[in-house]
Amino acid sequence: MWISRNLALVRERIESAARHAARNPSDITLMAVSKTFSVQSIRGAYEAGQRVFGENRVQEFAGKAPAVRALAGAEFHLIGHLQSNKSARATELFDSVDSVDSLRLAERLDDGALRLGKVLPVLIEINVGGEEQKSGLASASSELEQLFQAAPRLTNIHFRGLMTVPPYSDDPEQSRPYFRMLRELRDNMAKRHLPCVELGVLSMGMSHDYEVAIGEGSTCVRIGTAIFGQRDYQ
Ligand SMILES: *Cc1c(COP(=O)(O)O)cnc(C)c1O
């Protein structure tokens, strides 16, 4: 099946990019971004051994969730912008929210997770390119600082790292400085040993630039098109 062939190819390229960067391939998680694709596509990838999936809309995934919940060991991450009023639903549906972009959202997720009696892993999304149309916190913003300071009281969410989507370019090398910025931000934050903030995860790299991202320290690449093919819509 073509999904398993695509997956095998992506895994090979992840391994060779890791080796090239003198890194251990097992330190890099492959997330299959299944947004806009069917439950059958998710199952196909699962049967080929894929376990971590990314979806960008609460509503869309709510429709798929009943059919994929039973896939043992599969995890589903939200990687798209989340409106605060959908945070309770997101907390129920997802195993991780990788796109936390405000203190208010973090508080809502914490509240939702408390109600469900769970601890929700989260990543903080950083808008490395400072693009107006993109979500994510600015890397030097006071809100990012407030978010880190709030971590000890947000006991039902678990900060695990940072995520970014750099400005798009056809040339993957154009993404490199942005990936580097995210890594340096992570390293600087980690040095401060902020309480209740873990910053191991660097989620960066998509179909067109994941090899560059691995070279810059990515620990999670989010791949849609290279696994499932072209999307009809975003
Ligand atoms: C769609 C999407 C991806 C995957 O993009 P591809 O170019 O298809 O690999 C990764 N990250 C986010 C946040 C996305 O929305």
The ligand as an ORCA input file, in Angstrom:
! r2SCAN-3c Opt
* xyz 0 1
  C      -0.501     20.580      7.987
  C       0.520     20.748      9.017
  C       1.713     20.013      8.988
  C       2.078     19.044      7.877
  O       2.343     19.712      6.698
  P       2.943     18.957      5.418
  O       3.582     20.036      4.641
  O       1.793     18.333      4.707
  O       3.894     17.936      5.896
  C       2.613     20.194     10.020
  N       2.367     21.060     11.029
  C       1.227     21.768     11.100
  C       1.021     22.694     12.250
  C       0.273     21.646     10.098
  O      -0.853     22.376     10.177
*
